[in-house]
């Protein structure tokens, strides 16, 4: 089974940028879909964006369209979330997750094959 290692979280000002990384180990992402999820204090976990490795198909929740971009780097076997024009409401713990079923990832119900450890993103106003 693939294992996920996250990095890139931290503190940013509103309007700033961060890039989150989710690197595969053990196996490659080739047969998987990968999603970024987030959970803010007192809130349910929600899907942010997803990508199917095989063809690059992507999904974004409406609130991040035009600001956040999910993309993959095959040479590094890594999925990134480029976060621009950050807003305080983006503050959350961000998790990457992988499943061979793309629609399970997009559905965001959390019943996925493997999860990363989480990385905290804090956006101040």
C-alpha positions, 0 to 999 in steps of 0.5 A: 500500500502507498504511504503518504508524507505531507509537508509545507504547512505553516503561517501565512498572512491573508493574501499570501501563498503556501504550497503543500506537498504529499509524497508517495512512499512504498508504492507510486501514485500511478493507480490512485486518485489523491485528494486534499482535505481540511478540517477546521476547529469545530468543523467537519472534514471537507474535500478541497481538491482531488486529482486522478493520477492516470489522466490528471482529472481534477476536482475543486470545491467552489470556495477554492476555485481560482485560488488553489491548484492541485497538480502532480509531478511524476518524477517526484511522485508527489502531489501538490496543493498550491495555495494563493490568495489565502483567506483566514477561512482557509485555516485548518489542518490539511490532510492528503489521502489516496484511494484507487477510486477517484469518485470515493476521493471526490465524495469526501466521506473519509472512507479512503485507503490511506491518509497522511499525517496532516499539516497545519495551515494558519492564515491571519488577517 
